[in-house]
Each structure stands twice: as structure tokens, then as C-alpha cells.
Amino acid sequence: MTLETFLDDLSDYLEANDLPTVSIGGNFEQYGNGIYMSPYGGLYAMSIVSNDANPIGLDLQILVSNVSNETALAQTFGIIRLLRDVHNEVIGNTKFLYIQQKYGAFFIGKSNAGNYNYTVNFSVLIA
């Protein structure tokens, strides 16, 4: 596992569960309908009690964009159900100590293309 590959592992996991990721760190305005993932600075990993050496803590934003509000909501809540209870699980080549939802799904508005955009954020700890 590397920081560069954990998003690919999560993307493959979403796709295997009928939630295809369009872009990792891409611009949703550019691509249109889809699921987009972006990591950003998170909690200080060493403040977490873990038996794993050097855990890496970060936050993850997943944005769902779709021309259909119903589809966007269904995909958003599908992601929440899939990821909210991941604990000590290997996904792809990455060991996730946990993935925890930080807040509820949030409607961020419609894109210039008319898509409905929802975001959900997670705290992630990987070993």
C-alpha cells in the first residue's frame, strides 16, 4: 500500500459494488455524471491507538454528480452504506484500520451542466 494507490483500491471496491468512480482528484465539472474522490489533510495518525506501526490518517471527500437527483442520492447513500463500517479490512492492497463517516451527506448544489452534486466525507486510517 502507498498513499498513491489507496484511492485506486477504494475506486475498485466501489466499482465492484456497482458504484463506478469516474475520477480520482478530477474536476467534476469537466467529467459530468460520476463519482469523484479526493484525499485531504486529516487527523494526526499517531494520536490514534493502534498496534500497527506508522498508521496514516487522512480525510476523504467523495462527491457524487448526476443529472438525476434520485440517482445521485442513491449512489451517495450506497457509498455511505458500503464504507461507513469498514474496520480492519484489506481492500485491494490497502489495510484500512477504519473508514468512518464524518458527517451526513451534504447537497452542494447543481453544477453548471445541471447535475445534482452531493458530497460525503470520511476519516480514514490506513496501515
N, C-alpha and C positions, 0 to 999 in steps of 0.2 A: 504494500500500500504506500502510496505517496499522496501528498496534497494534490498533485496534478491528476491523479487517477480516481480519487474517491467520488468525484462528480460523475465520471463515466460509469462507475459501478452503480451509483444511485439511478442514473439515467437508464441503464439496462434493466434494473429492478423495476422501475416504473413501467417501462415498455413491456416487460414480461407480465405485468398486471394490467395490460390494456390502457396504459397512460403514457403514450409516447412523448418523449421530450424532444422539442424542436431545436433548442439551443442551450448551450451552457455559457452563460455570461453574454449572450447576444442581445440584440435590440429587438424587443417585441414589436415595435412599430415597423421594423424592416421585414419581419417574417410573417406577421399576421397570426392566424389561429395556431395555438400550440401551448406548450408548457416550457417555461424558461427557468433555469436555476442559476443562482449567483451566490457565492460564498461572501461573507464579510466578517470583519473582526468580531470575535466573540469573547466569552469568558476566559479568564486566566486558568488554563487547564490544570496547572499544578495545585490549584486550590481545591481540586476535586480529589476525594479519597479514592484511590484505585490501586489494585495490585499490578496493573500494567505500567511498565516503565514508559515515561515520557508521553503521556496522553496528549492529544492535540485537541483543543477546544475551539470551536468556531460556530458561527451562526450561518444559517442557510435561508435564503429567501427563494420561494418558489412562486412564480407568477403564472397564472392561467389566463389565457386570452382566447376568446372565441366570439364569433359573430352571433351565436345563440347564447343568451343568458342562461338558459336551462342547462346547456352542455357545459358552459364554464363553471356553473355551480356544482354540477355532478362530478366533474373532474377534480375540482377543488376539494370537495368532501371525500372523494375517492382517495386522494393523496393523504388527507388527514387520517382516514381510517387505516391506510396502509402503513404510514410512518410513525404515528403517534406512540406506539408501544414497542418500538424496537429497543431491545436491551440485550447486550452481549451476543450479538448476532453477526455472523460473517455474511456480507453481501458482496458478491464478486470476489475481489481480493482484499477487501477492506473489512477490518473488525470494528464494528460500531459498538462502543460501550453503551451508548444510548443515543436516541434521537427523541427529543422532547419538543412538542409544540409549545411555542411561546405565547401566542395569542390566538384568538379566533380568526377565522377567515375575514378578510377586510376587502370591501369593494373600493377600488381606487379610481374608478371612472371608466369612461369609454375612450378608446383610442381614436386617433384621427381617422382611422379606417372604419370606425363604427363598432369595433369589438368591445365586448364587456371584459373588464380586467379585474381579477381577484388576486390577492396575494395572501400567503400564509408563511410565517416564519418559524424556524425551528432552531433549537440549540442542539449542537452535535458534539459528541466526544468520540474520537477515534483513537485506536491504539496502533 
